[in-house]
């Protein structure tokens, strides 16, 4: 049984999708937030999942917060750390501590549009496809070996909000499947890339191009 610790900052909709997926061989051991008022904490607690809140504002430095966060995570002996809307830039020491066992999901088809305002930027560039990327976390922001990607068509009448909503639905499909593949031992990083193997068909998800779903 793989222990998973999920980090959130808000409602944690991707956290909820992972929990609801009931992934075989995996157990969400804890949900930890950097904001005491994160709505996802109550959702997780109602389902019997251990929760903790570490207010990043209470720490003198980013390094001090990351050290406390690592201690809280390690109390649950995690096999995998999952960032699910965790809005903190992590220090290099923290990312190295969990190298090869920490995943993030980003709302663009990386390496395009790292950082913020991904949907606005995709529309400004006239992209015909948008989507999301699950990747291993490294010290470089929104980089690291790509595990899986999900694509949606950009529609002529899309706004940043409508595109974001459709990409989020894709995230809720893609992230649990990526976590399942990790728990099943189907993911291997070779020469800085995630090698295709069993379950490789789940590395890309794409709905019917005209779908609003």
Number of C-alpha atoms within 10 A of each C-alpha: 10 18 17 24 26 27 28 26 22 19 19 24 18 25 26 16 17 24 18 10 16 13 18 11 11 19 18 23 19 24 27 25 28 21 19 15 14 17 16 23 25 15 17 21 14 10 9 11 16 16 20 18 19 17 14 19 11 9 13 9 11 14 15 13 20 22 15 14 21 14 11 18 21 13 10 15 13 21 19 22 26 26 23 25 20 20 14 14 12 18 16 13 13 16 19 14 11 18 17 18 17 22 26 23 26 23 24 28 21 19 11 12 17 15 11 11 12 21 24 15 15 21 19 10 9 10 13 13 17 23 28 25 26 27 24 25 26 22 16 12 11 23 16 22 21 24 29 22 26 26 21 24 21 24 17 9 7 13 14 15 11 15 22 19 14 19 23 17 17 23 26 17 16 28 29 21 19 24 24 21 19 19 21 17 10 17 20 16 14 10 8 10 14 19 16 15 11 12 14 14 10 15 20 14 17 14 13 9 13 10 10 14 11
